[in-house]
């Protein structure tokens, strides 16, 4: 046991308490899918939205890799990942929990007036409020507030303080509220094609499809600096296709799906997309 990496020892302790865990690499994001599992070519993990026959022994599929199986956690493939890990994450929904992630002092002040007190864990910038009960996850339910439960992961930052209480209706209601009006929908990137209103030159299936496929591949193959790679890729796509109106929801969703498969959150994707738009003056 003494030869095990510290993150693995923490993970095994949590797993013994029925909390599904996974390692986080540099950047505090999950390890990327292996080549066999890239773009969910394997069909996915059984606890994902798209069940599949994946038997990959590695740490694939982000939050869906989380497990309580000590044999898996200590297997050779996982031990290699633990030695590179910078933190331990867990799947709150899999443990029957919900984490209200409060990013700043304003969010904490709001929670103290709007939500019942529960177990609290300090984070780098704010606090995690942990409730007993699972629900739908959703980011940016209000300024500085994310909900992490089913199909999401949260960093393990210690046991926290305070008595954990049942998930209140006030938190459940946040997940059905209309999210902030920030969207990667086509209208955000559709601009006039130029003088003359001629047909967009990128509407040829081969040119546009090749460009999106190359962008997805660039994100998928990133082995480090994922945040920077996603931003640069979004910037490249928008610099070529952002001014002619040829991008559609389908294209944008493919890029976001690739980024999220590498561990990027939906909010990080939206931020990167918005920053690229701003940089290009779109």
C-alpha positions in Angstrom: 0.0 0.0 0.0 2.9 2.4 0.8 4.0 2.2 -2.8 0.7 3.5 -4.1 0.4 7.1 -5.3 -1.3 9.4 -2.8 -4.3 10.1 -5.2 -4.9 6.3 -5.4 -4.9 5.9 -1.7 -7.5 8.7 -1.4 -9.5 7.1 -4.2 -9.5 3.7 -2.6 -10.8 5.2 0.7 -13.6 7.0 -1.1 -14.4 3.9 -3.2 -14.7 1.8 0.0 -17.4 4.3 1.1 -19.3 3.7 -2.2 -18.2 6.9 -3.8 -17.2 6.4 -7.5 -13.9 8.0 -8.3 -11.5 8.8 -11.2 -8.2 10.6 -11.6 -7.7 14.1 -12.9 -4.6 15.1 -14.9 -2.9 18.4 -15.2 -5.4 21.1 -15.8 -7.7 19.2 -13.3 -9.6 17.5 -16.1 -10.2 13.8 -16.8 -7.8 11.8 -18.9 -8.6 11.8 -22.6 -10.1 8.8 -24.3 -7.7 6.3 -25.8 -7.6 5.9 -29.6 -10.0 3.0 -29.6 -12.6 5.0 -27.6 -12.1 8.4 -29.4 -15.4 9.9 -30.5 -17.2 7.1 -28.6 -16.2 4.7 -31.4 -16.4 1.9 -28.9 -20.0 2.6 -28.1 -19.5 4.2 -24.7 -19.6 3.0 -21.2 -22.8 1.2 -19.8 -23.6 4.2 -17.5 -23.5 6.8 -20.3 -26.5 8.0 -22.3 -25.5 5.8 -25.2 -24.8 2.4 -23.6 -22.2 0.3 -25.4 -19.9 -2.7 -25.1 -16.8 -0.7 -24.2 -14.3 -2.9 -22.3 -11.4 -0.5 -22.4 -9.1 -1.2 -19.4 -8.0 2.5 -19.4 -9.4 5.6 -17.8 -11.7 6.6 -20.6 -15.1 8.5 -21.0 -14.5 11.2 -18.3 -17.1 11.0 -15.5 -18.3 7.7 -16.8 -15.0 6.1 -15.9 -15.7 6.7 -12.2 -15.8 3.4 -10.3 -15.9 1.9 -6.8 -14.1 -1.3 -7.9 -10.8 -1.4 -6.1 -9.5 -4.0 -8.6 -10.0 -1.6 -11.4 -8.7 1.4 -9.5 -5.5 -0.5 -8.7 -5.1 -2.1 -12.2 -1.9 -1.4 -14.2 -3.6 1.0 -16.6 -5.3 3.0 -13.9 -2.1 3.0 -11.7 -0.2 4.6 -14.5 -2.9 7.3 -14.6 -2.8 7.7 -10.8 0.9 8.4 -11.0 0.3 11.3 -13.4 -2.8 12.5 -11.5 -2.9 15.9 -9.9 -6.2 15.4 -8.1 -9.1 12.9 -7.4 -12.6 13.5 -8.8 -15.8 11.7 -8.0 -19.2 11.2 -9.7 -21.7 12.9 -7.3 -24.8 11.4 -8.9 -23.2 7.9 -8.7 -22.8 8.4 -4.9 -26.4 9.7 -4.6 -25.1 13.3 -4.0 -25.5 16.7 -5.6 -22.8 19.4 -5.4 -23.7 23.0 -5.7 -20.5 24.6 -7.0 -20.2 28.2 -5.8 -17.4 30.0 -7.7 -17.1 33.3 -5.8 -18.1 35.3 -2.8 -21.2 36.7 -4.5 -22.4 33.1 -5.2 -21.7 32.1 -1.6 -23.6 35.1 -0.3 -26.6 34.1 -2.5 -26.5 30.5 -1.3 -26.6 31.6 2.4 -29.9 33.3 1.8 -31.5 31.0 -0.7 -30.4 27.4 0.3 -30.5 25.4 3.5 -27.1 24.9 5.2 -25.4 21.6 4.5 -21.9 20.1 4.3 -19.5 22.7 3.0 -16.1 22.1 1.3 -13.8 25.1 0.6 -12.5 25.3 -3.1 -9.9 27.5 -4.7 -12.3 30.3 -5.4 -15.4 29.4 -3.5 -17.2 26.5 -1.9 -19.0 23.2 -2.7 -22.3 22.7 -0.9 -23.1 19.0 -0.9 -26.6 17.6 -0.5 -27.9 14.1 -0.1 -29.8 13.1 -3.3 -29.1 13.0 -7.0 -30.5 15.2 -9.8 -29.8 16.5 -13.3 -26.5 18.4 -13.6 -26.4 21.9 -15.2 -23.8 24.6 -15.4 -24.4 28.3 -15.0 -27.8 28.1 -13.4 -27.1 31.6 -12.1 -23.9 33.7 -12.0 -21.1 31.7 -10.4 -23.3 28.6 -9.7 -23.0 25.2 -11.2 -24.8 22.0 -10.3 -22.8 18.7 -10.4 -24.6 15.5 -9.9 -25.6 12.9 -12.5 -23.3 12.7 -15.6 -20.8 15.1 -14.1 -17.7 15.0 -11.9 -16.5 17.1 -9.0 -13.0 17.4 -7.5 -12.6 15.8 -4.1 -11.3 18.5 -1.8 -11.7 16.8 1.6 -14.6 15.8 3.8 -15.8 19.3 4.5 -17.6 20.6 7.6 -21.3 20.6 8.6 -24.1 18.2 8.6 -25.3 17.0 5.1 -29.0 17.5 4.5 -31.4 16.2 1.9 -31.5 17.8 -1.5 -34.0 20.7 -1.3 -36.5 21.7 -3.9 -34.8 25.0 -4.2 -31.7 23.3 -5.8 -33.8 21.0 -8.0 -35.7 24.1 -9.3 -32.4 25.6 -10.5 -31.9 22.9 -13.0 -35.1 23.7 -14.8 -34.6 27.4 -14.9 -33.7 29.0 -18.2 -29.9 29.2 -18.5 -28.2 32.5 -19.2 -28.6 33.7 -22.8 -25.2 32.6 -23.9 -25.4 30.0 -26.7 -23.2 28.7 -29.5 -26.2 28.5 -31.8 -25.7 29.3 -35.5 -26.9 32.9 -35.2 -23.9 33.7 -33.0 -21.6 33.0 -36.0 -23.8 33.7 -39.0 -22.8 37.0 -40.7 -23.4 38.3 -44.2 -21.5 36.4 -46.9 -20.2 39.7 -48.4 -21.0 42.1 -51.1 -23.2 40.7 -53.9 -24.8 38.1 -51.6 -23.4 35.3 -53.6 -23.5 31.6 -52.5 -21.1 30.8 -49.7 -18.0 29.2 -51.1 -17.7 26.8 -48.1 -21.1 25.2 -48.6 -19.5 22.5 -50.8 -19.8 19.3 -48.6 -16.2 18.2 -49.1 -14.6 21.5 -48.0 -16.7 22.2 -45.0 -16.8 18.6 -43.8 -13.1 18.2 -44.2 -12.5 21.4 -42.1 -14.8 20.3 -39.3 -13.4 16.7 -39.3 -9.8 18.1 -39.0 -10.9 20.4 -36.2 -12.5 17.5 -34.3 -9.3 15.4 -34.9 -7.1 18.2 -33.6 -9.1 18.4 -30.3 -9.3 14.6 -29.9 -5.6 14.1 -30.3 -4.6 16.8 -27.9 -2.4 15.2 -25.2 -1.8 18.4 -23.2 -2.9 22.0 -23.0 -6.4 20.9 -23.9 -7.9 24.3 -23.0 -5.5 26.1 -25.3 -6.0 23.6 -28.1 -9.8 23.9 -27.9 -9.6 27.7 -28.1 -7.1 27.7 -31.0 -9.2 25.2 -32.9 -12.4 27.2 -32.4 -10.5 30.3 -33.5 -9.3 28.5 -36.7 -12.7 27.2 -37.6 -14.3 30.7 -37.1 -11.6 32.5 -39.0 -12.4 30.3 -42.0 -16.1 29.8 -41.7 -17.4 32.4 -39.2 -18.1 35.2 -41.7 -20.0 33.4 -44.4 -22.9 31.8 -42.4 -22.1 28.2 -43.3 -21.8 26.8 -39.8 -24.8 25.1 -38.4 -25.8 23.7 -35.0 -24.6 20.3 -36.2 -21.1 21.6 -36.9 -20.9 23.5 -33.6 -22.2 20.5 -31.6 -19.6 18.2 -33.1 -16.8 20.6 -32.0 -18.3 20.9 -28.5 -18.8 17.2 -28.2 -15.1 16.6 -29.1 -14.0 19.2 -26.5 -16.2 17.7 -23.8 -14.9 14.2 -24.5 -11.5 15.6 -23.6 -12.8 16.8 -20.2 -13.9 20.4 -21.1 -17.1 21.5 -19.4 -20.0 23.0 -21.5 -19.2 26.3 -19.8 -15.6 26.1 -20.8 -16.6 25.4 -24.4 -19.0 28.4 -24.5 -16.3 30.6 -23.0 -13.7 29.5 -25.6 -16.2 29.9 -28.5 -17.2 33.4 -27.2 -13.6 34.4 -26.8 -12.8 33.3 -30.3 -15.7 35.3 -31.7 -14.5 38.4 -29.8 -11.0 38.0 -31.0 -12.1 37.9 -34.6 -14.6 40.7 -34.1 -17.6 38.6 -35.0 
